Amino acid sequence: MKDREHIKLSDEAARQIRREEAIPSQAPAWIKHDKQVCRFFAYTQESVTESNTENSRIRYCTIFYYLEDGTTQLTEKKSENSGMPQGALVCRHCIRKKDDSIIGLDDLKCGTNIEIYNRVYRIVGCDAFTRWYYAQNGIDVGEEEDVPLDAWETQKITAQEHAERSAPREVVEGQIYNEKSIGGNRGTNNKLEQFLKNDLRVLRFYCYWDDLTLYGVRQYYVLSFFLASNHIQIADVHQRNSGRDPYPVFYKKNVLKKAPTLGITPGMLEPDAEIYMPKDLICGENISVYGRKLQIYDCDPFTREFYRRWLNIEQACIKIPDPPEHKVDFPIPPHVGVGTEEDTLGSCFALWPKPPKQDLMKLMTKSGMILRFEAEIAEPVYPEDADRKFIVAYYLADDTIAIYEMKRRNSGFMEGKFTEKSKKKNHETGKWYTIDDLYVGKILTVCSVGFRLLRPDEYSLAYMENNPKDFPNCDIDRIRARLTAALGGKSMDGVVMSPDEIQALGILTDQEIITILRKYGNADDMNIQMGEVVGA
């Protein structure tokens, strides 16, 4: 039995010896320096562009050196609305320098610069553990420096100090209340004094508001300013048959803020609001009442006397201008292609469209009367379009135009109707083509094609010459007056000119030259005796 106990004790001693021998004489770094970090305080300077208050910003950082594995981490304290990335600027890892060596404790000292990924950081201080650890290992940690302040931080500190010096209004009122509650007597009751001096004294103004919405009208109000409490009340002047409910008060008796703010939560502190005072109520000016611009145009005699005695202001009576008229222009929709444009306009102007009115006298007297002109394409796109000829027919009864293409052998184009008989619009002026546009040399744009009028037929020429009022280019008296004014009264007796020479003068159009040629031209050589034209 004793031998067994001896054997057990021997085994226990052997295990204790093995446990003691298993512990190394020098612990590894990941055990010895577990959770031990050297912390340094540094900053870097960053340039700021497009700012008129500062040209650089100081960013304050913290450098962590983990003793257990020699890794380094760089962080920046987060702040609201900073406008720049913050937090972990450099994640924890072994950072290499430019010479490919790893940053160690010898590189981290107060008062020195260290470059991490092409950005220079100035180390200005460290914590107590870091300073103790450097002293235990015989490493110089350096001298701490003051942290510089940039313009933004300086402005922030100044504003904070100013806010601390000026106590809030609630604090001041609470101090006065506490002093009076314990029997103190400080200052006077300004509101009570104002009430006793100005009770029942009210300034009355007359104003109006122009509602500029679609169906808005002008509304009149009476504004009362109570001198006893600086309160304002605005009453609505009800008008008969206005269609509005007769509400007696538009704005209840209270102070009127110039820029009202919305309280997000009940009891939320707000800055002292700027309210309307008598100096702001001047005839001819306007005030803003929750988005409405009330124009003051007159006041009562007491108010006028009050401003004259106390504020040295003469309140005038402003003449009320006429209310603005709202004119709504309804756009005319484009022609849908069914029927004529008059039919489309008729459906816009009336619920039950009526057929457009026609000139029956004109239809009866000029029925079957057609003016025909030979025409060509003014600006041919393809070479084969240069030789195409057309007939432009103008119907005098209804002012419609039809265009037909003339037959030419081997032209590649079929003869016949080019456009239907209808009214044609001049898209440059937006008006319909009329008889004023019918003369030789005129370009009519129809279906995006410009047609130059070359020569009319004999019937058209005779009709235009017999109606010079409608066709001024065929009025021989008007042509003679233009020639006489252009020649300056020079005698033209015995002067013979050809149509080309007259055209070279640059005075007459082609239609006017044709009119002179038909009136005074020689049938043999087509020459014109200018003495007969000018002196006739």
Protein Blocks (a to p, Z undefined) as FASTA:
>chain_A
ZZmmmmmmmmmmmmmmmmmmmpcfbdcfklmmgoiacddddddddddehiakbcbdcddd
dddddfknopacddddddehklpaehjfbacdddddfkopacdfklmcghiacdeehiac
ddfbdcfklmmmmmmnopaebjaddddddfklmmmmmmmmmmmmmccfklmmmmmmmmmm
nopaehjdfklmmmmmmgoiacddddddddfbfkbccddddddddfklopacddddddeh
klpacdfbfbdcddddfbdcddfbghiacdddddddfklmcghiacdeehiacddfbdcf
klmmmmmmmnopacddddddddddddddddddddehiacfklmmmmmmpmbdcdddddfk
lmmmmgoiacddddddfbafbfklmmpccdddddfklopacddddddehklpaedjfbdc
dddddfknopacdfklgcghiacdeehiacddfbdcfklmmmmmmmmmlmmmlmmklmmm
mmmmmnnopafehiacdfklmmmnomacfklmmmmmmmmpcfklopacfklmmmZZ
